[in-house]
Amino acid sequence: MLFAHIMLPLYPAERPKLLRKKHLFFSIPVVIFVVGGLFFFAPFSEKNREAAIAPPEEMPVPPLTDWVDEQPAFDEGGASQEGKTEGVSPVMLVPPPPSLERMKKQGCVADGFLSGYGGDINSSIALVNRSQCYYLHRALETWLRPPDFKLAGKIQKKVTKPNTVYGMFIAEAIDTTANYYYPAEERDFDFDDMCRPGSKNFWGEHTCKPSLERAEYRKYVQYIAEQAMDMGIQSFLFGQVFYQDAGDLSQSVMPEVIIGMREYADFLGMKILIGAQTNDIVDEKYLRLFDYIEGGVGLQEDGSIEDGPCFSRWWQKPGDWCWALLWHPNYSAKANDVFVHFDWSGKLGDDMSVFTRMDKNTREATLRRLHGYFTSRNTGFLMPMLATLYRDNGGCEGPKKRFYSASNKYSCQDEDAINSILGKRR
């Protein structure tokens, strides 16, 4: 997803970890496993991908405040007026294992739900509580802003749906001036030391693409993943992984990162899923590192989709930039599982732009058709609940001009149709 940088507020120090001693127990076998794993994945040979992974058009750089307030706030007192929030149950310390099959049939994009995206947090909570969504994809965001776990915890406590599966997005964009405390070393993280060479100011001033080859970024990812698991988050999606991993996938550090995340989950007795936005990567050994790969559908104005491996908006002939349609066998046959949804890029004509410019009946018909089409082919289709929009889209919208909500409170009012579809797919 492509957005832009703004100057962001400082966040309070996160609570200190109490479980660090486990690393002594796991360190020796993990080192052995990592070395062996890196040897096993050595055949990766996708080199010099950087020149071919960006779309040929210049992308806009809207400010993050277009869809999330600098200091998100909501009514932490009584129940929301829109939904029934009585009898809130605390989050289970060890949630049940997530069901991938149910996630594929009853999953919803709830971008930034736990991060206060959209501004009307109470409305979003009520929307989720009324929904048939089992899985909330990208509920916790990290785009240009380190995750605020205190806010996320307060929002999560208002969710009354038991055993909801929450997802976290580990973004390919960081703010190099962010202040975020690292209790394991009693210091702030150095975000400037996380950057991929040559990527400074890529998303705007004081931003960069982080690289997992940088030890500081690996520490940050492990820390926020552990914090997320502590609050019951079970699905982790790496955004545009070709920006975050080694440029030469034969030198991938992702096996090491995945081992660290799964080690902590095992320590908690918790099952997690790890996915990635892989675009047109076709190396099967690499794709199968992840529990799932994720991408958009290439939606047309009439609600149709294409059947080729690359979206024709950018790809016309070999050598053109490929925006991969991941349900195509070029990718799906080499991956463990695939999730698709209405993607967004901040440009007029992206999936969410096209969807919200349709009339309500066409939106409902499109959702029914695509949900049935993809789930019948064992591909997860994530329903749009909360997502960002092009700044001058001209279609229906949510609490902010650049933010979509399916809530009946706002102009799109898609929630009844979505719940009807999901309610029949249990």
N, C-alpha and C positions, 0 to 999 in steps of 0.2 A: 504494500500500500504506500502511496506516495503523498506525503503531506509536507509541512514546513515548520520551521523553527520560530519560537517566540522566546522572550526572556521569561523564565519560569520561576515560581516561588521556591523558597527553601522548604524542606520538609523536616519534621522533628526526627530525632534519632529513633531508629527502630529498637524494639526491645532486644536485649542481649540473648544469645543462644545459650541453652543449658545442656546441649547434648553433644558438645564437641568431642568428648572423650572417645566417642565411637570410632573416630578416624584412626586411632591407634590400632584398634582391632582389625579394621578393614584394610589398612594401608598396604601390608605386604601382599595379600592375595590380589588386591586391586592392581598394584603395580605389575605383577606378573601377568594378570589378565589383560591389562592395557597394552603391554608390550606385545603379547601374542595377538591381541585384536588388531593393533596397528599393522603387524606383519600380515595378518590375514587380509586386510583391506588394502594392502599395498598395490594391487593391480589397478586401482582407480586411475584413469588416464585422461580425464576431461581437463585439458590445459587451456590456459589463456581464455577463459570464459568471459572475462570482464568486458571485452569489446563487443560481445554479442548478447548481453543480457538486459540492456536498457532499450525502451521503445524509441523509435526514431523521432518522435515528436517531443518538443520541449514541454515539460510538465509544470503546472502552476504550483505555487508555494503558498497556500493559504495559512494563516496563523492558527495555531492550535485552539485559541480562544473562540474560534468560529463555532466549535462544537462542545467545548468543555470550559467551565469557568476556572479561573486561576486558583480560587479557593472553593472547591465544590462544597456545598452545604445543603442540608435538608432537615426536615422536621424529625427529630429523633425521639419525639415524645409519643403521642398516641398513634393509633392506626391511621393509615392513609384513608382519605375519604373515598378513594376510588375502588379500593379492594379490601377484602376482609383480612386483617393481619392479626386477629386475636390468636392467642395461644401459640405464640412463636416458640418453636422448639430449638434448643441449642444445636449447633453443628456437631455432628458426631466426631469424636477424636479420630476414629479410624472409619472412614466411610466405606460402604460396600464396594466391591470391585465394579468399575464402570462396565456397562454392557455395550460393546461396540455395535452390536446389531441394533439395539434400541437407540443408540446415539445416531445411527444412520437414518432411522425412520422418524425419530422424534427430537431431532437436534434443531437448534435455532441460533442464528447469529445475534448475539446480545453485546455488540461491541462497546466496551468501556462501561458496562453496567455497574461493576464494582468500583469503577474509577470516577463515577459521577458524570459520564458523558451525557450530553443533551441538556444538562442544566436542571430539568424537572425530575429530580431523583425520586421523589415520592410517586410520581406518575409511573416511572419505570418500574419501581418496586411493585406497584399495584398491577401493572401489565404482566409482569413475570408471574405473580401469584395467581392471576386469572388464566394463565396460559397452560397449554398442554405440553410445553417444552420440558423434556427430560434433561437435555444437555444445553448449556449456555456457552456457546463458542466465543472465545475472546472476551469473556466477561471482565477479566482484569487486564488492563492495558499498560504498556511500557513505552509507547511511542513518544520520544523526546522528553519523557518525564518518568523518573523512577517511581515504582508503585508505592502508593500510600496505603499500607496495610491497615492502619487504624481506621481510615475511612471505609475501606473494603469490608472490614469486619463489622462495622456498624450497619452497613447496607445489608450484608449477608444475614445478620440477625433478624432482619425484617422479612426475610423470605420464608414463607410458611410451607413450601412444597418439600416434603421429606425426600431425602436421597437424590436431590438435584446434583447433577454433575457440572462442575464449573471448569471453564477453560481459561488459560492465561496465554497472552501473546507476548513473545519475547522478540521485540522489534529490532529491525535492522537500522534504527536511527536513534542516536543518543545526543544529549545536550552536553557538550564538553565543559560547561560551567556549572553543572548541577552539583549540589551538595547533598551527600547521602552517606550516612555513617555505617562503617564496617566494624561491628563489635568484636569480631574475631581478632583483629589487629589493632583495635582501639584507635581508629583513625577514619577519616573520610576517604571514600573511593576517589581515585584519580581518573576521572572520565577521559581526560585528554590522553591518558596512557592506554586507552582501550581502542584507539582508532586504527582502522585499516590504512596502510600507507597510501597517500594520494587522495584520501577521501575527505579531508578537512573542508568544512562548509558545504558539503554535498547537498544537504537538505536545507541550507540556509546558514546564516552567520552563527558561529559557535556550535556547529553540529558536525557529525561525521558518521560514517558507517563503522560499527564496531567489528572487531575481528577476534574470533575465538583462538587465533594464534597468539594473542596477547594474554599473558598470565593474569593481568588485572581484570580483563573482561571475563575470563573464565571464573575468577573468584566472584565477580558480580553476579553472573548467571547462576552459579551454584547457590549463592546466598539468597537471591530473590526466589529461586525455585524452592529452596528449603522453607523459607518463610511462607510461600504460597501453599506448600504441602501441609504446613502446620495449621492452616485454616481450612483444609479439606479440598483444595484445588487438585484436580487429578488429570487434567489434559493440558499439555504444553505444546504450543505451536511456535516454531522458529520462523520468523518472517524472512522471505527472500534469502534462503539459506546460502545461496551462492555468493551473497555479499558478506555473510558472517563467517563462513568456513574458509579454508585455504583456497586460493585461486586455482591451485592444482589439486584436484580431489585425490590424487595419489598420496598427498600429504595431509589428508583430512585429519582434523583433531576432534571431529564429532564423536567417534567411538569413545574417546576419553570423557567427553562431556556427558554423554548418555550414561556411561557407567557411574559417574559421580551422582547423577540425579537418581538413578535406579537404586544405588546403594542407600541413599537417604530414605527413599520410599520403603525399601526392605526393612530398614531400621525401625520405621514407624509401623511396619506390618500393613503397608498400604499399596494398592495397585495403581500405577499411573500409566498414561499413554503419552507418547511423544511423537509429534508430527512436524512437518516442515512444508513450506512453500518452495517447491523444487523447480517450478516452471518446466523447461524442456530438458532437464537432466534425464538421461536414459540408462545410466549405469545401474544395473539391477542390484549389484552388491551395495551400492550406496543407498538406493531407494529403500532397500529392505532393512536399512538401519532403523527406519522410522516405523511406528505402528500405522501411520497413515500419512498420505500426502494431500495437499489441499490447494484449491484454486477456484477461479471463476468459471462462468458458463459461456460467455460471449453472447449475451442475450440480444436478439433482434427486436425491432419495434413491434412486430406482429406476434412476439412471444416465442418464436422459433429459435432453434440453436443449430449449429453446424455439426457435421460429422467427421471433419478432418482433424489432424493432429494439432493444427495451428489456426488461430483465429484469423480470418481473412481481412480483418480491419488493417492488420499490419503485414500479414504474410501473403504474398502473391506467387512467389517463385522461390526456388532454393537460393539461400543466401540472405533472404529477407529475415527480419527479426521475428521470432516465433513466440507468440503468447499462447502457451500450451493449453489445450483442452484435455484435461487429465483423465477423463473417462475413456479416451481413445486407447486402444490396445498398446500403442507405442509406449505408454506410461503405466496404465492400469495393470497390464499383465506382468509388470516388473515390480509392482508395489504390493505391500501387504493389504492396504485398504485405501480408498479414495473418498474424500469429502469435496463436494462442490457447493457453491453458493453464489449469490449475486455480489460480485466483487465491486470494489470502488478504487479509484485512482485519483480523484480530485479533478477529473476531466469530464466535460460534457460528452455523453455517449458511453460512459462506462456502464456496467450492468445495473447498478443502483439508479443511475441517471435515467436509463431507458425504462426501468421498471416503474419509477415514480412519475414518469410522464405519461404512462398508460392511464386509461380510465379505470374505475374501480372494478367493473365486470371483467375487463381484459386482464387486470392483475390477478383476480381470483382464478380465472380460467388458466392463466399461465402457471400459477403456483400448483394447481391440481395436476395439470398435465406433466410438468417437470418433476414434481415429487413422485408421481407414479412411474414416470419413465426411468428416473435414476434408481429409485429404490428397487424396482423390479429387476434391475441389472446389477444389484449388489453394490451400488454406489450411494454413499450418503448424500442427501440433499438437505442443506441447512436452511430453514425458513428465516426470512428477514424479520427481526423484531426491533433491533436497534442498530443503526449504521450511519455512516457519514455520507454527505451528498455534495455534488458540485455546487459552488457558491451561487450561481445564477441558473439553477436547473430549470425552474419554471413549472415543475410539477407539484405534487402534494409533498408535505413535509411534516416534521414533528415540532418539538418545542423551540428549536432553532432553525433558521433558514437552511443551515448546512447540516442538519441532522434529521434522520428519518426515525419515526416511531410508528409501530403498527397500532398504537393505542387508539381507541375510539374517541379519545379526548381531542385528537388532532385531525388534520384534514385527510390523511390516507385511510384510516379506519379499516385496516386489513386484519385486525386480530380475530374477528369472528370467523372469517374464512380460513385463516391459518389454524385456529383451534379445531375447526370442523375437520380439516384434512388430517391433522395430527391425531385427533381423537379416534379416527378410524384405522390408524396404522400401529396400534399397540401390539 
